[in-house]
Amino acid sequence: MKEAGKKESIESALRVSITRQPVDTQSVLSKLKRGEDGATLVFEGVVRNQTRGRKTLYLDYEAYEQMALQELEFLASEAIKKFQIRDVAIVHRLGRLEIGETSVLIAVASAHRGPAFDACRWIIDTLKKTVPIWKKEYFEDGAVWADGEPFPAEIPRANS
């Protein structure tokens, strides 16, 4: 009985969304935090002004929304099980994004920082590979659909 109650609270705690509005990080974080958390970690993917030496004007994100939401829910659920974090929120923005705007927000709540960092890195890396959200980068001299950049090799990864 206790295990069933625990499962229900985890499922109801998942927070994933897709929006066309600016991402409100503080609002998401305030809904996520609880007194038992020793760590809340926030990752914001932000539109930068250049890619591989080319000046970026803006980005445009598209998605297969229904499937993307299902995949985001799966990632959140798997992260809770795999890293034993208490909760996670994932918000991805679609549409035209200007330089400096947040495209993706991942917020993780946990009793300890280690699992929060590991979960956050795993979520963003897996999201880029599996969730049907596509990014088109607009430059001064044209536009390309981007695959997303791999995580830099010089930064150690968590064992997964």
Order of alpha helices (4+ residues) and beta strands (2+ residues): alpha-beta-alpha-beta-beta-beta-alpha-beta-beta-beta-alpha-beta-beta
